[in-house]
Structures are given as structure tokens and as C-alpha cells.
Amino acid sequence: MKIAVISPSKKTDAVASVIIEGLYDLKIEFIASDPGNGIKDEDVKGDKDFIEYAKAADYIFVLWGKGPDPRWKRSMSASHPKYYLLDQIQRPEVTAYVDGSEWTATGHPETYDMIKTDFSGTREIPVQIAEAKNNTARCKGVPWISSDMRKKCQWYFKRECYPEDTEQGIIPLNVGCSKKFFGNQEKWYKEKPIDVFCSFGQKYTGLRYEVEEVCKKLKDEGFNVKIISEQKLSHDEYLDTMSMSKISVSAWGAGNSCMRIWESMANASCCFAQRTEILFPNKPEDGFHYVEYSTTEEFEKKIRKYLGSEYLCREIGKRGQHFVSNIHIGAARVVYMLQVINAGEKAAIWHELVEK
């Protein structure tokens, strides 16, 4: 099998990097349009060679990347993936688009009108993001689907895919678990002296602010709770801390799909995750692989219950880790894509997802 990959140029994307990792792990031959996201230098080709390869490839994968937006000066150093190559290749019947965007199909909020909120501290945030705090429908901005990619690609996979999106033929594809998330294996099953680990870079999305407040309350009551807000941890230190924690807390970020879920489960910590509204292929089971919550009250009730049983936390942590290491790594994501591409709605996982 040969796949031509139009990839983000040196711009790291959570979904793109997992897909690339999966292609390498499955030993699928591919070339890419640009470096970045783990692509080896020797696998990057110039436009002319890429077009020639793509015209004979079995499939073409187009991986979304966040490009520049003149309304936000800090984004102007970025560049869009080479979507223009599709116009020269002209093979929509074998082309799959992987949309890793959040907020809108561009990855930018609808506007850059800024506002301060009770949850953003001294920081101003875009109005859409502020509105999404109390109205989750605002997580879906306009445009939500790329009409251009719908025309140019036979399959449209999307990270933040809601049930109503599937009615337009959009296919769910959640982030996934990179191998780099698995941290220090020696610490996975040893002592877990930390009761709860709560670490958010920002607290104005989802229930981040609220669950951190519960964690502060637990800390005041004497539980060993590690809260990281302003301090900086290296990624290795961050993963090590998760592996030493009975419970790690996750909540929505820019979208429902957050890397913290995968990082927590990869390090055998019992992950508390805010319940998603998006579709989730091969979703972990609440109370078995991880623990879900939808409200602050549910979070507090459940975390107090699980803090009463280290054994239960450890068992969920082990099951969660085994689950993501088999079902949600990069290779599994690529296999899922190929299964849907080849079987369509007859694919077992697709049928099960839609039926639910």
C-alpha cells in the first residue's frame, strides 16, 4: 500500500502526529508534502515528485493544519498545508481529509473580539470561547465543516464530530494516544503517593475551573492533591506525576477531545474525564477504563467515592492503560480509517458508533 500525505508544515497537530506515528508503526509506505509531526526528512518530497507519487498512490491523506489568520498577528508565521496540490492531483475518489480543527473548521474562533470573564482571570479571550463556557453549542463555530474539502475528498474524518455531523457524511476520528504519552514504565504500577493530580494550562473552557475548585477543597481536607496552575513542568515531569497519582483530572479544552485523557490513561492513573458530546470511536467505558462526569456535583461525588478505594483506582488505571495501548494508539487510528474507507457504513466499528 502506498499513501501520499499532505501534511502540516512544521506545525505540530495532535491528530496529524498520531496518524503519522501509526503509518510508521504499520510500516505503510508513504511520502509527505512537508516536514513536522514526526515525519522523517527522507520521506518529504517536493511538489513535483509528490504529485507524481500521489497520482499512482492507493490513497491520499490530507491532514489539517492550523494556518494563519490576519485577525490574529501571532498566527501569521504559520502556513496552510499544501491543499493546492489536490487541484493538480485530481483524485478525490481516493482522498481522505482528516480535520483536526477546534472552534471552527479553520481552527480559529469565529471572531477575535475579546472579552474578560470570571474564569479567564486577567486574560482576554475570544467571545465565542467565552460563550461556550455556559452554552456548549458555541463550541461549534461557523464554518464548522470545510466545504472545499467536502468537494475534494471522498472521506471527511473529523476530530470534533457531533452526532448531527454524521448526517452530512462526516466520520468521527478522535485524537488518540501517542507513544510519547506512555512516560516512565518503571513508575506505572509502583506506589502512588499522590491522591489527585490536577493540571490545567488555562481554566476558561469546560469544567476546568470548577473541578480545580473541588480539588482545592479536597487538599484543604488533608488529601494529597497536586495542583499545577502557574508552575511549569517539563512533559516528562508531567507524565511522571500522572504515573504517581491515583487519580488524574481532565476536562474539555478547545474541544471535547483533550490529550490529557490519553496521557492520564497511558500512565495507569485513574482518569476523571468530562463527558463528551462528540462521537467517540471505541469509547472507554465509564467506571471500567476511566470515570466520566458531566457536572461539578457529579465530579465531587465520584471523586470522593474513588478516593475511598485505592484498589479501585489502580484497577481502573491498569484497565485504561491496556485499553488505550491496544485500541487508541496511532496504528489503531490508521486501521480504523482504512476500515471505514474500505467498508464504509458496513464497517463494524462505524455501524456500532452510529447505532449508539
Contacts in CASP RR format, 6 or more apart in sequence:
PFRMAT RR
TARGET T0000
AUTHOR 0000-0000-0000
METHOD contacts of the structure
MODEL  1
MKIAVISPSKKTDAVASVIIEGLYDLKIEFIASDPGNGIKDEDVKGDKDF
IEYAKAADYIFVLWGKGPDPRWKRSMSASHPKYYLLDQIQRPEVTAYVDG
SEWTATGHPETYDMIKTDFSGTREIPVQIAEAKNNTARCKGVPWISSDMR
KKCQWYFKRECYPEDTEQGIIPLNVGCSKKFFGNQEKWYKEKPIDVFCSF
GQKYTGLRYEVEEVCKKLKDEGFNVKIISEQKLSHDEYLDTMSMSKISVS
AWGAGNSCMRIWESMANASCCFAQRTEILFPNKPEDGFHYVEYSTTEEFE
KKIRKYLGSEYLCREIGKRGQHFVSNIHIGAARVVYMLQVINAGEKAAIW
HELVEK
1 28 0 8 1.000
1 29 0 8 1.000
1 58 0 8 1.000
1 59 0 8 1.000
2 28 0 8 1.000
2 29 0 8 1.000
2 30 0 8 1.000
2 53 0 8 1.000
2 56 0 8 1.000
2 57 0 8 1.000
2 58 0 8 1.000
3 23 0 8 1.000
3 28 0 8 1.000
3 29 0 8 1.000
3 30 0 8 1.000
3 57 0 8 1.000
3 58 0 8 1.000
3 59 0 8 1.000
3 60 0 8 1.000
3 61 0 8 1.000
4 30 0 8 1.000
4 31 0 8 1.000
4 33 0 8 1.000
4 50 0 8 1.000
4 53 0 8 1.000
4 54 0 8 1.000
4 57 0 8 1.000
4 59 0 8 1.000
4 60 0 8 1.000
4 61 0 8 1.000
4 89 0 8 1.000
5 20 0 8 1.000
5 23 0 8 1.000
5 30 0 8 1.000
5 31 0 8 1.000
5 32 0 8 1.000
5 33 0 8 1.000
5 39 0 8 1.000
5 60 0 8 1.000
5 61 0 8 1.000
5 62 0 8 1.000
5 63 0 8 1.000
6 32 0 8 1.000
6 33 0 8 1.000
6 60 0 8 1.000
6 61 0 8 1.000
6 62 0 8 1.000
6 63 0 8 1.000
6 81 0 8 1.000
6 82 0 8 1.000
6 83 0 8 1.000
6 85 0 8 1.000
6 86 0 8 1.000
7 16 0 8 1.000
7 20 0 8 1.000
7 32 0 8 1.000
7 33 0 8 1.000
7 34 0 8 1.000
7 36 0 8 1.000
7 37 0 8 1.000
7 39 0 8 1.000
7 63 0 8 1.000
7 81 0 8 1.000
8 16 0 8 1.000
8 34 0 8 1.000
8 36 0 8 1.000
8 37 0 8 1.000
8 63 0 8 1.000
8 64 0 8 1.000
8 65 0 8 1.000
8 66 0 8 1.000
8 81 0 8 1.000
9 33 0 8 1.000
9 34 0 8 1.000
9 35 0 8 1.000
9 36 0 8 1.000
9 79 0 8 1.000
9 81 0 8 1.000
9 82 0 8 1.000
10 34 0 8 1.000
10 35 0 8 1.000
10 36 0 8 1.000
11 36 0 8 1.000
11 65 0 8 1.000
11 66 0 8 1.000
11 67 0 8 1.000
11 78 0 8 1.000
11 79 0 8 1.000
12 36 0 8 1.000
12 37 0 8 1.000
13 37 0 8 1.000
13 63 0 8 1.000
13 64 0 8 1.000
13 65 0 8 1.000
13 66 0 8 1.000
13 100 0 8 1.000
14 100 0 8 1.000
14 159 0 8 1.000
14 175 0 8 1.000
14 176 0 8 1.000
14 259 0 8 1.000
15 63 0 8 1.000
15 64 0 8 1.000
15 98 0 8 1.000
15 100 0 8 1.000
15 159 0 8 1.000
15 173 0 8 1.000
15 175 0 8 1.000
15 176 0 8 1.000
16 37 0 8 1.000
16 63 0 8 1.000
16 64 0 8 1.000
16 65 0 8 1.000
16 98 0 8 1.000
16 100 0 8 1.000
17 37 0 8 1.000
17 38 0 8 1.000
17 178 0 8 1.000
18 175 0 8 1.000
18 176 0 8 1.000
18 177 0 8 1.000
18 178 0 8 1.000
18 329 0 8 1.000
18 330 0 8 1.000
18 333 0 8 1.000
19 61 0 8 1.000
19 63 0 8 1.000
19 98 0 8 1.000
19 330 0 8 1.000
19 333 0 8 1.000
19 334 0 8 1.000
19 337 0 8 1.000
20 32 0 8 1.000
20 37 0 8 1.000
20 38 0 8 1.000
20 39 0 8 1.000
20 63 0 8 1.000
21 38 0 8 1.000
21 178 0 8 1.000
21 179 0 8 1.000
21 329 0 8 1.000
21 330 0 8 1.000
21 331 0 8 1.000
22 329 0 8 1.000
22 330 0 8 1.000
22 331 0 8 1.000
22 333 0 8 1.000
22 334 0 8 1.000
23 30 0 8 1.000
23 334 0 8 1.000
25 329 0 8 1.000
25 330 0 8 1.000
25 331 0 8 1.000
26 331 0 8 1.000
26 334 0 8 1.000
26 335 0 8 1.000
28 334 0 8 1.000
30 43 0 8 1.000
30 61 0 8 1.000
31 43 0 8 1.000
31 44 0 8 1.000
31 45 0 8 1.000
31 49 0 8 1.000
31 50 0 8 1.000
31 53 0 8 1.000
32 39 0 8 1.000
32 43 0 8 1.000
32 44 0 8 1.000
32 45 0 8 1.000
33 44 0 8 1.000
33 45 0 8 1.000
33 46 0 8 1.000
33 47 0 8 1.000
33 50 0 8 1.000
33 81 0 8 1.000
33 82 0 8 1.000
33 85 0 8 1.000
34 44 0 8 1.000
34 81 0 8 1.000
34 82 0 8 1.000
35 41 0 8 1.000
35 44 0 8 1.000
37 63 0 8 1.000
45 53 0 8 1.000
47 82 0 8 1.000
47 85 0 8 1.000
50 82 0 8 1.000
50 85 0 8 1.000
51 85 0 8 1.000
51 88 0 8 1.000
51 89 0 8 1.000
54 60 0 8 1.000
54 85 0 8 1.000
54 89 0 8 1.000
54 91 0 8 1.000
55 89 0 8 1.000
55 91 0 8 1.000
57 94 0 8 1.000
58 94 0 8 1.000
59 94 0 8 1.000
59 95 0 8 1.000
59 96 0 8 1.000
59 341 0 8 1.000
60 86 0 8 1.000
60 89 0 8 1.000
60 91 0 8 1.000
60 94 0 8 1.000
60 95 0 8 1.000
60 96 0 8 1.000
61 95 0 8 1.000
61 96 0 8 1.000
61 98 0 8 1.000
61 337 0 8 1.000
62 81 0 8 1.000
62 83 0 8 1.000
62 86 0 8 1.000
62 95 0 8 1.000
62 96 0 8 1.000
62 97 0 8 1.000
62 98 0 8 1.000
62 149 0 8 1.000
62 152 0 8 1.000
62 153 0 8 1.000
63 81 0 8 1.000
63 98 0 8 1.000
64 81 0 8 1.000
64 97 0 8 1.000
64 98 0 8 1.000
64 99 0 8 1.000
64 100 0 8 1.000
64 101 0 8 1.000
65 80 0 8 1.000
65 81 0 8 1.000
65 100 0 8 1.000
65 101 0 8 1.000
66 75 0 8 1.000
66 78 0 8 1.000
66 101 0 8 1.000
66 106 0 8 1.000
66 107 0 8 1.000
66 108 0 8 1.000
67 75 0 8 1.000
67 78 0 8 1.000
67 79 0 8 1.000
67 80 0 8 1.000
67 106 0 8 1.000
68 75 0 8 1.000
68 76 0 8 1.000
68 77 0 8 1.000
68 78 0 8 1.000
68 79 0 8 1.000
68 80 0 8 1.000
69 75 0 8 1.000
69 76 0 8 1.000
69 106 0 8 1.000
69 108 0 8 1.000
69 112 0 8 1.000
70 76 0 8 1.000
71 108 0 8 1.000
71 111 0 8 1.000
71 112 0 8 1.000
72 108 0 8 1.000
72 112 0 8 1.000
75 108 0 8 1.000
83 148 0 8 1.000
83 149 0 8 1.000
83 152 0 8 1.000
86 92 0 8 1.000
86 95 0 8 1.000
86 152 0 8 1.000
86 153 0 8 1.000
87 152 0 8 1.000
89 95 0 8 1.000
92 151 0 8 1.000
92 152 0 8 1.000
92 153 0 8 1.000
92 154 0 8 1.000
93 154 0 8 1.000
94 154 0 8 1.000
95 152 0 8 1.000
95 153 0 8 1.000
95 154 0 8 1.000
95 155 0 8 1.000
96 153 0 8 1.000
96 154 0 8 1.000
96 155 0 8 1.000
96 156 0 8 1.000
96 157 0 8 1.000
96 337 0 8 1.000
96 341 0 8 1.000
97 146 0 8 1.000
97 149 0 8 1.000
97 152 0 8 1.000
97 153 0 8 1.000
97 155 0 8 1.000
97 156 0 8 1.000
97 157 0 8 1.000
98 157 0 8 1.000
98 159 0 8 1.000
98 173 0 8 1.000
98 337 0 8 1.000
99 105 0 8 1.000
99 145 0 8 1.000
99 146 0 8 1.000
99 149 0 8 1.000
99 156 0 8 1.000
99 157 0 8 1.000
99 158 0 8 1.000
99 159 0 8 1.000
100 158 0 8 1.000
100 159 0 8 1.000
100 160 0 8 1.000
101 107 0 8 1.000
101 158 0 8 1.000
101 159 0 8 1.000
101 160 0 8 1.000
102 139 0 8 1.000
102 159 0 8 1.000
102 160 0 8 1.000
102 253 0 8 1.000
102 254 0 8 1.000
102 255 0 8 1.000
103 109 0 8 1.000
103 110 0 8 1.000
103 128 0 8 1.000
103 129 0 8 1.000
103 139 0 8 1.000
103 141 0 8 1.000
103 254 0 8 1.000
103 255 0 8 1.000
104 110 0 8 1.000
104 141 0 8 1.000
104 142 0 8 1.000
104 143 0 8 1.000
104 144 0 8 1.000
105 143 0 8 1.000
105 144 0 8 1.000
105 145 0 8 1.000
105 146 0 8 1.000
106 143 0 8 1.000
109 126 0 8 1.000
109 127 0 8 1.000
109 128 0 8 1.000
109 129 0 8 1.000
109 141 0 8 1.000
110 126 0 8 1.000
110 127 0 8 1.000
110 128 0 8 1.000
110 141 0 8 1.000
110 142 0 8 1.000
111 126 0 8 1.000
111 127 0 8 1.000
111 128 0 8 1.000
112 126 0 8 1.000
113 126 0 8 1.000
113 127 0 8 1.000
114 124 0 8 1.000
114 125 0 8 1.000
114 126 0 8 1.000
114 127 0 8 1.000
115 124 0 8 1.000
115 125 0 8 1.000
115 126 0 8 1.000
115 127 0 8 1.000
115 130 0 8 1.000
116 122 0 8 1.000
116 123 0 8 1.000
116 124 0 8 1.000
116 125 0 8 1.000
117 125 0 8 1.000
117 130 0 8 1.000
117 133 0 8 1.000
117 204 0 8 1.000
119 133 0 8 1.000
119 203 0 8 1.000
119 204 0 8 1.000
119 208 0 8 1.000
119 209 0 8 1.000
120 130 0 8 1.000
120 202 0 8 1.000
120 203 0 8 1.000
120 204 0 8 1.000
123 202 0 8 1.000
123 204 0 8 1.000
125 204 0 8 1.000
128 138 0 8 1.000
128 141 0 8 1.000
129 204 0 8 1.000
129 205 0 8 1.000
129 254 0 8 1.000
130 204 0 8 1.000
131 138 0 8 1.000
132 138 0 8 1.000
132 139 0 8 1.000
132 205 0 8 1.000
132 206 0 8 1.000
133 204 0 8 1.000
133 205 0 8 1.000
133 206 0 8 1.000
136 277 0 8 1.000
139 160 0 8 1.000
139 252 0 8 1.000
139 255 0 8 1.000
139 256 0 8 1.000
139 277 0 8 1.000
140 160 0 8 1.000
140 162 0 8 1.000
144 165 0 8 1.000
145 156 0 8 1.000
145 158 0 8 1.000
145 165 0 8 1.000
145 168 0 8 1.000
145 170 0 8 1.000
146 156 0 8 1.000
149 156 0 8 1.000
150 156 0 8 1.000
150 168 0 8 1.000
155 171 0 8 1.000
155 337 0 8 1.000
155 340 0 8 1.000
155 341 0 8 1.000
156 169 0 8 1.000
156 170 0 8 1.000
156 171 0 8 1.000
157 170 0 8 1.000
157 171 0 8 1.000
157 172 0 8 1.000
157 173 0 8 1.000
157 337 0 8 1.000
157 340 0 8 1.000
158 165 0 8 1.000
158 170 0 8 1.000
158 171 0 8 1.000
158 172 0 8 1.000
158 173 0 8 1.000
159 173 0 8 1.000
159 174 0 8 1.000
159 175 0 8 1.000
159 257 0 8 1.000
160 255 0 8 1.000
160 256 0 8 1.000
160 257 0 8 1.000
160 278 0 8 1.000
161 170 0 8 1.000
161 171 0 8 1.000
161 172 0 8 1.000
161 173 0 8 1.000
161 278 0 8 1.000
161 279 0 8 1.000
162 277 0 8 1.000
162 278 0 8 1.000
162 279 0 8 1.000
163 279 0 8 1.000
165 279 0 8 1.000
166 172 0 8 1.000
166 279 0 8 1.000
166 354 0 8 1.000
171 340 0 8 1.000
171 350 0 8 1.000
172 278 0 8 1.000
172 279 0 8 1.000
172 280 0 8 1.000
172 281 0 8 1.000
172 353 0 8 1.000
173 281 0 8 1.000
173 333 0 8 1.000
173 336 0 8 1.000
173 337 0 8 1.000
174 257 0 8 1.000
174 278 0 8 1.000
174 280 0 8 1.000
174 281 0 8 1.000
174 328 0 8 1.000
175 257 0 8 1.000
175 258 0 8 1.000
175 259 0 8 1.000
175 262 0 8 1.000
176 262 0 8 1.000
176 324 0 8 1.000
176 328 0 8 1.000
176 329 0 8 1.000
176 330 0 8 1.000
176 333 0 8 1.000
177 262 0 8 1.000
177 265 0 8 1.000
177 266 0 8 1.000
177 324 0 8 1.000
177 325 0 8 1.000
177 328 0 8 1.000
177 329 0 8 1.000
177 330 0 8 1.000
178 262 0 8 1.000
178 329 0 8 1.000
178 330 0 8 1.000
179 329 0 8 1.000
180 235 0 8 1.000
181 239 0 8 1.000
181 259 0 8 1.000
181 262 0 8 1.000
181 263 0 8 1.000
181 266 0 8 1.000
181 267 0 8 1.000
182 239 0 8 1.000
182 266 0 8 1.000
182 267 0 8 1.000
182 325 0 8 1.000
183 236 0 8 1.000
183 239 0 8 1.000
183 240 0 8 1.000
183 243 0 8 1.000
183 266 0 8 1.000
183 267 0 8 1.000
184 236 0 8 1.000
184 239 0 8 1.000
184 240 0 8 1.000
184 243 0 8 1.000
187 240 0 8 1.000
187 243 0 8 1.000
187 244 0 8 1.000
187 267 0 8 1.000
188 243 0 8 1.000
188 267 0 8 1.000
188 268 0 8 1.000
188 321 0 8 1.000
189 268 0 8 1.000
189 314 0 8 1.000
189 318 0 8 1.000
191 244 0 8 1.000
192 243 0 8 1.000
192 244 0 8 1.000
192 245 0 8 1.000
192 246 0 8 1.000
192 269 0 8 1.000
192 310 0 8 1.000
192 313 0 8 1.000
192 314 0 8 1.000
193 224 0 8 1.000
193 244 0 8 1.000
194 224 0 8 1.000
194 225 0 8 1.000
194 226 0 8 1.000
194 241 0 8 1.000
194 244 0 8 1.000
194 245 0 8 1.000
194 246 0 8 1.000
195 218 0 8 1.000
195 223 0 8 1.000
195 224 0 8 1.000
195 225 0 8 1.000
195 245 0 8 1.000
195 246 0 8 1.000
195 247 0 8 1.000
195 307 0 8 1.000
196 215 0 8 1.000
196 218 0 8 1.000
196 223 0 8 1.000
196 224 0 8 1.000
196 225 0 8 1.000
196 226 0 8 1.000
196 245 0 8 1.000
196 246 0 8 1.000
196 247 0 8 1.000
196 248 0 8 1.000
196 249 0 8 1.000
196 303 0 8 1.000
196 307 0 8 1.000
197 225 0 8 1.000
197 226 0 8 1.000
197 228 0 8 1.000
197 241 0 8 1.000
197 242 0 8 1.000
197 244 0 8 1.000
197 245 0 8 1.000
197 247 0 8 1.000
197 248 0 8 1.000
197 249 0 8 1.000
197 269 0 8 1.000
198 211 0 8 1.000
198 212 0 8 1.000
198 215 0 8 1.000
198 225 0 8 1.000
198 226 0 8 1.000
198 227 0 8 1.000
198 228 0 8 1.000
198 248 0 8 1.000
198 249 0 8 1.000
199 226 0 8 1.000
199 227 0 8 1.000
199 228 0 8 1.000
199 229 0 8 1.000
199 233 0 8 1.000
199 238 0 8 1.000
199 241 0 8 1.000
199 260 0 8 1.000
200 208 0 8 1.000
200 212 0 8 1.000
200 228 0 8 1.000
200 229 0 8 1.000
200 251 0 8 1.000
201 229 0 8 1.000
202 208 0 8 1.000
202 253 0 8 1.000
203 209 0 8 1.000
203 212 0 8 1.000
203 229 0 8 1.000
205 251 0 8 1.000
205 252 0 8 1.000
205 253 0 8 1.000
205 254 0 8 1.000
205 255 0 8 1.000
206 251 0 8 1.000
206 252 0 8 1.000
206 253 0 8 1.000
206 274 0 8 1.000
207 251 0 8 1.000
207 252 0 8 1.000
207 274 0 8 1.000
207 293 0 8 1.000
207 295 0 8 1.000
207 296 0 8 1.000
207 299 0 8 1.000
208 251 0 8 1.000
208 252 0 8 1.000
208 253 0 8 1.000
210 296 0 8 1.000
210 299 0 8 1.000
211 249 0 8 1.000
211 251 0 8 1.000
211 272 0 8 1.000
211 274 0 8 1.000
211 293 0 8 1.000
211 296 0 8 1.000
211 299 0 8 1.000
212 227 0 8 1.000
212 229 0 8 1.000
212 249 0 8 1.000
213 296 0 8 1.000
214 296 0 8 1.000
214 299 0 8 1.000
214 300 0 8 1.000
214 303 0 8 1.000
215 225 0 8 1.000
215 227 0 8 1.000
215 249 0 8 1.000
216 225 0 8 1.000
216 227 0 8 1.000
217 300 0 8 1.000
218 225 0 8 1.000
218 303 0 8 1.000
218 304 0 8 1.000
218 307 0 8 1.000
219 225 0 8 1.000
219 227 0 8 1.000
223 307 0 8 1.000
226 241 0 8 1.000
226 245 0 8 1.000
228 238 0 8 1.000
228 241 0 8 1.000
233 241 0 8 1.000
238 263 0 8 1.000
239 263 0 8 1.000
239 266 0 8 1.000
239 267 0 8 1.000
242 248 0 8 1.000
242 263 0 8 1.000
242 264 0 8 1.000
242 267 0 8 1.000
242 269 0 8 1.000
243 267 0 8 1.000
243 268 0 8 1.000
243 269 0 8 1.000
245 269 0 8 1.000
246 269 0 8 1.000
246 270 0 8 1.000
246 306 0 8 1.000
246 307 0 8 1.000
246 310 0 8 1.000
246 313 0 8 1.000
246 314 0 8 1.000
247 269 0 8 1.000
247 270 0 8 1.000
247 271 0 8 1.000
247 272 0 8 1.000
247 303 0 8 1.000
247 306 0 8 1.000
247 307 0 8 1.000
247 313 0 8 1.000
248 260 0 8 1.000
248 263 0 8 1.000
248 264 0 8 1.000
248 267 0 8 1.000
248 269 0 8 1.000
248 270 0 8 1.000
248 271 0 8 1.000
248 272 0 8 1.000
249 272 0 8 1.000
250 258 0 8 1.000
250 260 0 8 1.000
250 261 0 8 1.000
250 264 0 8 1.000
250 271 0 8 1.000
250 272 0 8 1.000
250 273 0 8 1.000
250 274 0 8 1.000
251 258 0 8 1.000
251 273 0 8 1.000
251 274 0 8 1.000
252 258 0 8 1.000
252 274 0 8 1.000
252 276 0 8 1.000
255 278 0 8 1.000
256 274 0 8 1.000
256 276 0 8 1.000
256 277 0 8 1.000
256 278 0 8 1.000
257 276 0 8 1.000
257 278 0 8 1.000
258 273 0 8 1.000
260 271 0 8 1.000
261 271 0 8 1.000
261 273 0 8 1.000
261 290 0 8 1.000
262 324 0 8 1.000
262 328 0 8 1.000
264 270 0 8 1.000
264 271 0 8 1.000
264 273 0 8 1.000
264 290 0 8 1.000
265 271 0 8 1.000
265 284 0 8 1.000
265 289 0 8 1.000
265 290 0 8 1.000
265 317 0 8 1.000
265 320 0 8 1.000
265 321 0 8 1.000
265 323 0 8 1.000
265 324 0 8 1.000
266 321 0 8 1.000
266 324 0 8 1.000
266 325 0 8 1.000
267 321 0 8 1.000
268 314 0 8 1.000
268 317 0 8 1.000
268 318 0 8 1.000
268 320 0 8 1.000
268 321 0 8 1.000
269 317 0 8 1.000
270 290 0 8 1.000
270 291 0 8 1.000
270 306 0 8 1.000
270 312 0 8 1.000
270 313 0 8 1.000
270 314 0 8 1.000
270 316 0 8 1.000
270 317 0 8 1.000
271 290 0 8 1.000
271 291 0 8 1.000
271 317 0 8 1.000
271 320 0 8 1.000
272 290 0 8 1.000
272 291 0 8 1.000
272 292 0 8 1.000
272 293 0 8 1.000
272 299 0 8 1.000
272 302 0 8 1.000
272 303 0 8 1.000
272 306 0 8 1.000
273 290 0 8 1.000
273 291 0 8 1.000
273 292 0 8 1.000
273 293 0 8 1.000
274 292 0 8 1.000
274 293 0 8 1.000
274 294 0 8 1.000
275 286 0 8 1.000
275 292 0 8 1.000
275 293 0 8 1.000
275 294 0 8 1.000
279 353 0 8 1.000
281 336 0 8 1.000
281 349 0 8 1.000
281 353 0 8 1.000
282 327 0 8 1.000
282 328 0 8 1.000
282 332 0 8 1.000
282 336 0 8 1.000
282 349 0 8 1.000
284 290 0 8 1.000
284 320 0 8 1.000
284 323 0 8 1.000
284 324 0 8 1.000
286 292 0 8 1.000
287 316 0 8 1.000
288 316 0 8 1.000
288 319 0 8 1.000
289 316 0 8 1.000
289 317 0 8 1.000
289 319 0 8 1.000
289 320 0 8 1.000
289 323 0 8 1.000
290 316 0 8 1.000
290 317 0 8 1.000
290 320 0 8 1.000
291 302 0 8 1.000
291 306 0 8 1.000
291 316 0 8 1.000
293 299 0 8 1.000
293 302 0 8 1.000
306 312 0 8 1.000
306 313 0 8 1.000
306 316 0 8 1.000
307 313 0 8 1.000
326 332 0 8 1.000
336 349 0 8 1.000
339 347 0 8 1.000
339 348 0 8 1.000
339 349 0 8 1.000
339 350 0 8 1.000
340 347 0 8 1.000
340 349 0 8 1.000
340 350 0 8 1.000
343 350 0 8 1.000
344 350 0 8 1.000
345 351 0 8 1.000
345 354 0 8 1.000
END
